[in-house]
């Protein structure tokens, strides 16, 4: 028989044991950074999606001035990371201030990476197709933090002897070569995850590159038109994998402006004025 009154006690015991394990492995700081990161990203995405909804007029909008200045939330993220990172160096061994700094640093990451596309495009493409790179970057960053949190270490060299050390360094250099190939082929997720999970790097490096990648420009194109055609066909917009990714992006970050306004029009609503 299950007594529901014991569930809170068991859950509290689980949390305590989990935290003790993190402290023993000195990973509590990273856990709090990841917690603040995911929480901030989830909140700011919820906020921006509410802001463009015509049915929620009471939610505060973006910070803009009459002169046309728009303060993006990545500004607050950068300031939070600067302040928390600097303070954490001072209070590294002081609890709970170090833990508070870790959470604030994570919040700063979440606010900043949510506008990742602005880093590279230097224009406001938040609700455009190019802006969806921010969602991809967030998922990859969160996954990498989680891998480190569970104990993955790509730089764990075996120093038992000179031979094993040389073998470890050689393997690491080979992995970095595979990662470089993954990134050149436009397979960013394979490259990032492959840093911690070696078979993923092998898979990404052995597969065909994306048609607009640096690898395709160098080795496909006019040199190998069949390879280029294969790459275009492999990464067509209507493929099953891409449809799944788009649905995941829509669920996490919302649809693009064109899709959103089309849905509003079908429902008889109208987009909010900007």
C-alpha positions as CSV (number, residue, x, y, z in Angstrom):
1,X,0.0,0.0,0.0
2,X,1.2,3.5,-0.9
3,X,0.8,6.2,1.7
4,X,0.7,9.6,-0.1
5,X,1.8,11.3,3.1
6,X,5.3,9.8,2.7
7,X,5.7,11.2,-0.8
8,X,6.8,14.7,0.3
9,X,9.3,13.2,2.7
10,X,10.7,10.9,0.1
11,X,10.9,13.7,-2.4
12,X,12.7,16.0,0.1
13,X,15.1,13.1,0.9
14,X,15.8,12.7,-2.9
15,X,16.5,16.4,-3.3
16,X,18.8,16.4,-0.2
17,X,20.8,13.4,-1.5
18,X,21.0,14.9,-5.0
19,X,22.3,18.1,-3.6
20,X,24.8,16.3,-1.4
21,X,26.1,14.4,-4.4
22,X,26.5,17.7,-6.3
23,X,28.4,19.2,-3.5
24,X,30.7,16.2,-3.1
25,X,31.6,16.4,-6.8
26,X,31.8,20.2,-6.7
27,X,29.1,20.6,-9.4
28,X,26.6,22.6,-7.4
29,X,27.7,25.8,-9.0
30,X,27.1,24.4,-12.5
31,X,23.7,23.0,-11.5
32,X,22.6,26.4,-10.2
33,X,23.9,28.1,-13.4
34,X,21.9,25.6,-15.5
35,X,18.8,26.1,-13.3
36,X,19.0,29.9,-13.7
37,X,19.7,29.6,-17.4
38,X,16.7,27.4,-18.2
39,X,14.4,29.3,-15.9
40,X,15.3,32.7,-17.4
41,X,15.0,31.4,-21.0
42,X,11.6,29.9,-20.3
43,X,10.4,33.1,-18.6
44,X,11.7,35.5,-21.3
45,X,10.2,33.3,-24.1
46,X,6.9,33.2,-22.3
47,X,7.1,37.0,-21.8
48,X,7.9,37.8,-25.5
49,X,5.1,35.4,-26.7
50,X,2.6,37.1,-24.4
51,X,3.8,40.6,-25.5
52,X,2.8,40.0,-29.2
53,X,-0.5,38.5,-28.3
54,X,-3.4,40.9,-29.0
55,X,-5.4,39.3,-26.2
56,X,-3.0,40.2,-23.4
57,X,-2.8,43.9,-23.3
58,X,-1.9,44.2,-19.6
59,X,1.5,42.5,-19.9
60,X,4.4,45.0,-19.9
61,X,6.0,45.5,-23.3
62,X,9.6,46.0,-24.4
63,X,11.7,48.9,-23.2
64,X,11.8,51.5,-26.0
65,X,12.1,55.3,-26.2
66,X,10.5,57.9,-28.4
67,X,13.8,58.4,-30.1
68,X,13.7,54.8,-31.4
69,X,16.1,53.2,-28.9
70,X,15.1,49.6,-28.1
71,X,16.9,48.0,-25.2
72,X,17.0,44.3,-25.8
73,X,16.9,41.9,-22.9
74,X,20.4,40.6,-23.8
75,X,21.6,43.9,-22.4
76,X,20.3,42.9,-19.0
77,X,21.8,39.4,-19.5
78,X,25.2,40.8,-20.2
79,X,25.1,43.1,-17.1
80,X,23.9,40.2,-15.0
81,X,26.8,38.0,-16.1
82,X,29.4,40.7,-15.6
83,X,28.1,41.5,-12.1
84,X,27.6,37.9,-11.0
85,X,30.9,36.6,-12.5
86,X,32.9,39.4,-11.0
87,X,31.3,39.0,-7.6
88,X,31.6,35.2,-7.6
89,X,35.4,35.5,-7.8
90,X,35.3,37.4,-4.5
91,X,32.8,35.2,-2.7
92,X,33.9,31.9,-4.1
93,X,34.1,30.1,-0.7
94,X,31.3,32.1,0.9
95,X,27.8,30.5,1.1
96,X,25.1,31.3,0.1
97,X,26.5,34.3,-1.9
98,X,28.4,32.1,-4.3
99,X,25.3,30.1,-5.0
100,X,23.3,33.3,-5.5
101,X,25.9,34.5,-8.0
102,X,25.7,31.2,-9.9
103,X,21.9,31.5,-10.3
104,X,22.2,35.2,-11.4
105,X,25.0,34.2,-13.9
106,X,22.7,31.5,-15.3
107,X,19.9,34.0,-15.6
108,X,22.2,36.3,-17.5
109,X,23.1,33.4,-19.9
110,X,19.4,32.7,-20.5
111,X,18.6,36.3,-21.3
112,X,21.6,36.7,-23.5
113,X,21.4,33.5,-25.5
114,X,17.7,34.0,-26.2
115,X,18.9,36.7,-28.6
116,X,21.8,34.7,-30.0
117,X,20.8,35.6,-33.6
118,X,21.3,39.3,-32.7
119,X,25.0,38.5,-31.9
120,X,25.7,37.4,-35.5
121,X,23.2,39.3,-37.5
122,X,23.4,42.6,-35.6
123,X,19.7,43.3,-36.4
124,X,16.4,42.4,-34.8
125,X,15.4,39.1,-36.3
126,X,13.8,37.7,-33.1
127,X,10.6,36.5,-34.8
128,X,12.2,35.9,-38.2
129,X,13.4,32.6,-39.6
130,X,17.0,33.6,-38.9
131,X,16.0,34.3,-35.3
132,X,15.2,30.6,-34.7
133,X,19.0,30.0,-34.4
134,X,18.6,31.4,-30.9
135,X,16.5,28.4,-30.0
136,X,19.0,25.9,-31.5
137,X,21.8,27.6,-29.6
138,X,19.9,27.4,-26.4
139,X,19.1,23.7,-26.7
140,X,22.7,22.9,-27.6
141,X,24.1,25.0,-24.7
142,X,21.7,23.5,-22.2
143,X,22.5,20.0,-23.4
144,X,26.3,20.6,-23.1
145,X,25.9,21.9,-19.6
146,X,23.8,18.9,-18.7
147,X,26.5,16.6,-20.1
148,X,29.2,18.3,-17.9
149,X,26.8,18.1,-15.0
150,X,26.4,14.3,-15.2
151,X,30.2,13.9,-15.4
152,X,31.3,14.0,-19.0
153,X,34.8,15.2,-19.3
154,X,36.4,15.5,-22.8
155,X,39.8,16.5,-21.4
156,X,40.3,13.6,-19.0
157,X,43.8,12.5,-19.9
158,X,45.2,9.2,-18.7
159,X,48.6,10.0,-17.1
160,X,49.5,6.6,-15.8
161,X,52.4,6.4,-18.2
162,X,54.0,8.3,-21.0
163,X,52.5,5.9,-23.6
164,X,49.0,6.3,-22.3
165,X,49.4,10.1,-22.1
166,X,50.5,10.3,-25.7
167,X,47.6,8.0,-26.7
168,X,45.2,10.2,-24.8
169,X,46.5,13.4,-26.4
170,X,46.5,11.8,-29.9
171,X,42.9,10.7,-29.4
172,X,41.9,14.2,-28.3
173,X,43.5,15.7,-31.3
174,X,41.7,13.2,-33.6
175,X,38.4,14.1,-31.9
176,X,39.1,17.8,-32.5
177,X,39.7,17.1,-36.1
178,X,36.3,15.3,-36.3
179,X,34.7,18.2,-34.6
180,X,36.2,20.7,-37.0
181,X,34.8,18.6,-39.9
182,X,31.4,18.6,-38.3
183,X,31.4,22.3,-37.9
184,X,32.6,22.8,-41.5
185,X,29.8,20.6,-42.7
186,X,27.3,22.7,-40.8
187,X,26.5,19.9,-38.4
188,X,26.8,22.1,-35.3
189,X,24.8,19.9,-33.0
190,X,26.9,16.8,-33.9
191,X,30.1,18.8,-33.3
192,X,29.0,20.2,-29.9
193,X,27.7,16.9,-28.6
194,X,30.5,15.0,-30.1
195,X,32.9,16.8,-27.9
196,X,31.5,14.7,-25.0
197,X,30.0,11.7,-26.9
198,X,32.7,10.5,-29.3
199,X,30.5,8.4,-31.6
200,X,28.3,11.4,-32.4
201,X,31.4,13.2,-33.7
202,X,32.3,10.2,-35.9
203,X,28.7,10.1,-37.2
204,X,28.6,13.8,-38.0
205,X,32.0,13.9,-39.7
206,X,31.1,10.9,-41.9
207,X,27.8,12.3,-43.1
208,X,27.2,14.6,-46.0
209,X,27.6,18.3,-45.3
210,X,24.8,20.9,-45.6
211,X,24.6,22.6,-49.0
212,X,25.5,26.1,-47.8
213,X,28.3,25.0,-45.4
214,X,32.0,25.8,-45.7
215,X,32.6,22.1,-46.5
216,X,30.2,22.2,-49.4
217,X,31.7,25.4,-50.8
218,X,35.1,23.9,-50.7
219,X,34.5,20.3,-51.8
220,X,31.1,20.2,-53.5
221,X,29.6,22.8,-55.8
222,X,31.2,22.8,-59.3
223,X,33.8,20.3,-58.3
224,X,31.3,17.6,-57.4
225,X,27.9,18.6,-58.6
226,X,26.4,15.2,-57.7
227,X,27.5,15.7,-54.1
228,X,26.0,19.2,-54.1
229,X,22.8,17.9,-55.5
230,X,22.7,15.2,-52.9
231,X,23.3,17.7,-50.1
232,X,20.5,19.9,-51.4
233,X,18.1,16.9,-51.5
234,X,19.3,15.6,-48.1
235,X,18.6,18.9,-46.4
236,X,15.4,20.0,-48.2
237,X,13.0,22.0,-46.2
238,X,10.2,19.4,-46.2
239,X,12.2,16.5,-44.9
240,X,10.9,14.7,-41.9
241,X,13.7,15.7,-39.6
242,X,13.4,19.4,-40.5
243,X,9.6,19.3,-39.9
244,X,10.3,17.8,-36.4
245,X,12.9,20.5,-35.7
246,X,10.5,23.2,-36.7
247,X,7.7,21.8,-34.5
248,X,10.1,21.7,-31.6
249,X,11.3,25.3,-32.3
250,X,7.6,26.4,-32.5
251,X,6.8,24.7,-29.2
252,X,9.8,26.2,-27.4
253,X,10.2,29.7,-28.9
254,X,7.0,30.4,-30.9
255,X,6.4,30.7,-34.6
256,X,7.8,33.3,-37.0
257,X,5.9,36.5,-37.6
258,X,4.5,35.4,-41.0
259,X,3.1,32.1,-39.5
260,X,1.8,33.8,-36.4
261,X,0.0,36.6,-38.3
262,X,-1.5,34.1,-40.7
263,X,-2.9,32.1,-37.7
264,X,-4.3,35.3,-36.2
265,X,-6.0,36.2,-39.4
266,X,-7.6,32.7,-39.7
267,X,-8.9,33.1,-36.1
268,X,-10.3,36.5,-36.8
269,X,-7.8,38.4,-34.6
270,X,-5.1,40.9,-35.6
271,X,-1.5,41.3,-34.6
272,X,-0.6,43.8,-31.9
273,X,0.7,47.1,-33.0
274,X,4.5,47.5,-32.6
